Amino acid sequence: MALNFFMADMQAGIGPFLGVFLLAHGWLSGPIGSVMTIGGVAGMIMTTPAGALIDSTDRKRLFVVIPGICTVLASAIILFSQHFWVVVASQITTAIAGAAIGPAVAGMTLGIVRQRGFNRQNGQNQAFNHAGNMVGAGLSGLLGWLYGFPAVVLLAALFGVLSILSVLLIPPDAIDNAAARGMREDGAEGRKVSGLAVLVECKPLLVLAAALACFHLGNGAMLPLYGLAVVTNAHVDPASFVATTVVVAQGVMIATSLLGMWAAEKRGYWLVLLISFATLPIRGLVAAHLIRYWGVYPVQVLDGIGAGLQSVAVPGIVARILNGTGRVNAGQGAVMTVQGLGASLSPAVGGWLAEWLGYPAAFTILGCFALGSLALWIGFGPFLRPACAPGADTPGTLADLSPKAPA
């Protein structure tokens, strides 16, 4: 849990502050959104291969240590040059390095607590991760206000050192590498590894990925664009405002991740994700009509609810529906790839919408993308609910949903 706390700020680096940092150096919203999209595409391309590599390696801790170092160094480069291609290179490096961290931590967690303990431990991990984001953002805002953006990068570097120490304190033999990749423990039949084709043959996984892609196409640009809108219209301090947006959202995520963990145990993951998808259209309308400093509170509370619930539900569903295939981390990466497609396109779409139509119209349109998520999740509900039901992680429960390993 210490790893999840400290890696939050290390992984984010200067990311939440990038938009206002570049705005202060004369950039417009369109180019800012474009460089974010380029980085997002690079990360999206790497997540599935990274997940497959994590499935196959017994040295999972290195996939947190090395990417963490790369993320901090890539963030620091922006301080010395704001040339377009330097910023692009920084975002690509950060995205590629970060592509492995999520699946690596999920895999280590699964390898330590196994399937039956994954929902509860993942919920606790996410609560600590959101707490780390909240503390890191609060300190970043304070240090950025007092000493400027270099202090934000130095703080990320400090959290990076603490993350590396935390992951190295995990004994390698505490991680069952067979369980970490989603191998069952019910005999030889559960020890066969599926091919990567399992990722496109598993229908629940495909529906989940498509619904998340629609959601993140609208959600990805919401926070940076809202920060730009308020900083431009209300002339507030950029660093402290961005810190406020992150602190509010992450504070709510702490509570909702724990609530989502409890709800998943009682009611299953289907309802948890349905609620998360429903928050974005409301958030878009609120953001469109409250472009002022205090509007950050309702806008980011809604963000915290949606993201907090998904941080628990998505890894849990993937671990369940791919249980027994030996491809859980590749599946985590594949879902991150597809939802990353939406998230990486979102800043460019939102940035140019804001430049052409204005911020209110951009927020409204971005919020409407989640209607596609709701349509998919409700339309395929009868098919998805068995995969999301409480107790579905019991070996053999998803025999009709999870593709079998080849004989």
N, C-alpha and C positions, 0 to 999 in steps of 0.2 A: 504493500500500500504506500510505503514511502517512495518507491519508484514512481508510482502513478502521480503522487503529489508533485515531486520535483521535476518530472519529465514534462509536465504541462507547459511551464514557461520556457523550458529549453526548446521544446518542439515548436512553440509558437514564435519564439524569437521576437523580431520586430514586426511580425506579420500583421497583427491587428492595428498597428500604428503606421503601416506602410502608406496607406492612402493619404492620410493627413501630412505625413512626412514629405511625400512627393508633391502634394498640393502646396506646401510651404516653399518648395523649390521650383515653383512655376509650372508644374504639370497640370493638364486639364483632365476632366473625369474620363473622357474616352481613352486616351493613352494609359491612364492608370488602370482602368478596367482591362485593357488589352494585355498588359504585362502580367497581371494576375491570372488571366486566362491562359497565357502561354505556360506559366509555371504549373497551373492546374492540369493542363494537358500532359505535361511531362510526368507529373506524379501519377496521373491516371494510367498512363501506359505502363508504368513500372509496378503497380500494386499487385497484379495477378502473378507475374513472374516472381516478385518478392515473396508472396505468400507460398508459392510452390517451393521456392528455395528453403523457406523456413520449415515447411513440412519435411524436407529431405535432410536437413542438417541437425546434428546433435549439439551445435554451438549457438543456440538461440540468443544467448546473452549478448553476443557480439553485434547482433542486429539492432540493439539499442545503443550500444557504446559508440560504434563507428558513425551511424547516422546522426547521433546527437552532436558529435564533434563537428561534422560537416555542416549541420544546420546553424550552429553558432558562428562558424567562420563565414558562411555565406551571408548571414545577416550583417556581419561587421563590414563586409565589402561596400555595402550601400552608403555607409558613412563617409567613405573616401571619394566616391564618385556616384553621381546621379545620371550619368550618361545612359541613354535608353538601353543599349546592349549590355551594359554592366548590370543594370537592374534586372534585365531579362535573365542573364546568366545566374544571378543570385537567386532568383525565383525558381529557376529550373533545378539548381543544385539543392535548394531547400526542399522542393517538392519530391525529388527523387530520394533524398535522404530520409524524408519523413514517411515514404511509402511503405517502408519495412517495419516501422516502429509499432503501428497498431496491430498488425497480424502477429508480430513477435511477442508482444505483451499478452495478447489473447491466447496465443499458443502456450506460453509459459504458464499462464493461469490454468488453462485446461490440463496441462501436464502435471500440475501440482495438486489440484483439487478434483480432477476427473469430471465426467459429465454431471453427476448428481450434485456436485457442489458448485458448478460453474455459475448458475444464475445468481446465487447469493454472493459469491466472491466477486463476480463481475460487477454487480451492483455496488458493492463496497469500493471496488477499484475506481469505478466511475465517479463516485462521490468524492473520493480523495483527489482524483484528477481535476474535477471541477473546482474543488477547494484550492488546489495548486494554481489553477488558472486565475481564480479570483484574487488570491494573495499576490500572485505575480503581476497581474494587471494593476492592482491597487498600488503596489510598490513602483511599478513602471511609470504610472501616472504621476506619482509624487516625485520620483527621481527625474523624470522627464521635465516636469515643471521647474524643479530646482536647478538641474544641471544640464538639461537638454537630452537629445536622443542618444548620444553615446552612452549615457548611464543606463538606458534601457537594454542595450546590447550587453553591457557588462553584467547586468543582473541576470540576463539569459545565460551568460557564460557561467556564473556562479551556480545557478540551478542545474546547468549541464554537468558540472563537476559532482554535485551532490547526487544527480541521477546515476552517473557512472559508478559512484561508490555504492549506491543502493543496489544496483543490479549485480555488482560483483560480490555482494554479501549473500546472494542467493546461491546455495550450494548446487553445483551442476547435477549431482545425483538426486536432488530433490525433485527434478523435472523428469517425469516419465515420458520419454520422447514418443512412444507409441500412442499413449493417451493424448499427448499434445497435438498430434496430427489427426485425431479422431478415429483411432483404431478401437474396436470393441474389445472387451475383456472376456467374451463368452466363447472361447475356444478358437480353434484354427480358422474356422470360417470367418471369424471377425478380424483375422490378422492379414487379410488380403487387401492390397492397395488398388483402388480404382485408377483408371487412366484419367487424364485431365478432361476427357470428353464428358465426364460426370457433371461438369459445371454447366454444360449446355443441355444436358438431358434431364436435369432435375427441374421440373416445372415450378414448384414452389419457390425455388431460388431465382428463377427468371422473373416471376411476377414481383417478388420482393425487390429485385434490382431495378426493374422498370418503375415501380412506384417511388422508390427512393430517388431515381434520376429526375423524375418530374418535380419532386419536392425540392431537391437541391438546385434545380435550374432556377427556381424562384428564390430560394433561401440564400444561396451563396453570396449574392450581391447586396442583400438587404442591410447588413450591418455596416460594411464600408461605405455604401451609398448613403445611408442615413447619417453617418458621421460627416461625410462631405456636405450633405444638405444643411445640417445644423451649424457646422463650422462656417459655411459660406453665408448663411442667412442671419445667424445670431451672433457671429463674431466671437465665439467662445474660445478658450484656450484649447488647442487641438489635443495635446497629450492628456490633459486631465479629463477631457470629455470622452475620448476613446476609452480611457481607463474606466470611466464610469459605466459606459455601455457594457464592457466586459464583466466588470464586478457585479452589476445587477443581474446579468444573464447567468453567470456562473454560480452566484449565490442561490438563484432559483433552481439551477440544475442539480445542486447538491441534494436539495429536498426531493426533487422530482425523480432523480435516479434511484433514491432509496424507496420512494413511493412506487416507482415502476417495478422495482425488484419485488416488492410485496404484491403488487397487482398481478404480476406475471405468475407468481406462485399460486394465487387464488383464482384468477380469471383467465390466465393465459396471455400470450403476446399479441394476439390479434387485436383486442380492444386497446391495448397500450399503444400500438402503432396507429390505429385509427384516430385516437385522440391527438397524437402528435401531428398527423397530417392536417387535421382540422384547424390547428393553430395558425398556419401560415396565411390563409386568406384573411383571417381576422387581423393578423399583424400587418398585412399590407394596407388594409383600409385605415387602421389606426395611424400607421406611419405617414400615410398620405395627408392626413388631416392634423397631424401634431408635429410639424417641423419646427420645434422649439426645444429649448434645453430640457424642460421637465417632461417632455414627451418620451424621453429615453426610458422612463420607468415602465409605462405600459408596453412599449414596443419590445423592450428587452426581457420583461417578465414572460411575454408570450414566446420569445425565442428560447428562454430557459426551459419552459415547459416542453416545447417540441423537441429540442435537442437533448434534454435530459432523459426523456422517455426513450428516444431512439438509441442513445448511447448504451442503454441496458438491453433493449429489445433486439436490436439488429444482430449483435454478436451471438446472443442466445439462440435466436432462430436459426442462424447459419450453423451453429454447433449442433443443433438438434437434427436438422434435415439432412446434414451430411455425416451424421454419426455412423461409423462403420465403414466409411469409404476411404479413410486415411487422407482425405483432401480438405480437411476443415480450414486450414490456414490459407490454402489456395482459394477456397470458397470465400473466406473473409476478404482476401485481396480482390477477387472477381467482383464482389458486391461493391467494394470501395472503388473499383475501376468504373463501374457503370454509374454509380451515384456521383463519382468524380467527374464524369462526362458532363452531367448537369451542373455541378458546382463550378467547373472550370469555364464553361460557357457563360455562366451567370454574370460575372463581373463585366464582361464585354457587352452582353445584352443590356444589363442594367445601366452601364455607363453611357452607352449611346442612346438608350431610351431617355435618360435624364437630360442629355445634351440636346436631343431633338424635341422632346415633348414636355420636359420639366420633371422635377422630382415627384410631385404627387401622382402624375400618370404612371411614372416608372414603378413606384411602389405598388400601385393598384394592379398593374399588369403582372408584376413579379409574384404577387400573392395569388393570382388566379392560376398559376401553373400547378399549384397543389390540388386543384380540382381534378386534375388527371390522376394524381395519387389516390385520391378518395374514390374515384370511379373504379380504378383497378382493384383497390383493396376490398371495396364492398362487392364489386361484381364477381370477383373470384373468392369471396368469403367462404362459401360452402366447401370449396376445394382447399383453402388455406387453413381453416380452423383446426383440422386434425394435427397439422404441423406446429401450430401455435398453442395447443391445449396444454393445461397444466399436467405435468408428469409425462409429457411426450418424449422426454429424453431417456425413458426406460428402453434398454436394448430391444429391438424388434417392434416397437410401437409404430415406427414409421416405415414398416416394411413395404407398404404400397406407395410410399412417396419418395424415399431415398433410393437412388439407383444402386443396384447391387454391384459389388466388386466382381470382376470376371472370374469364372471358375478356372 
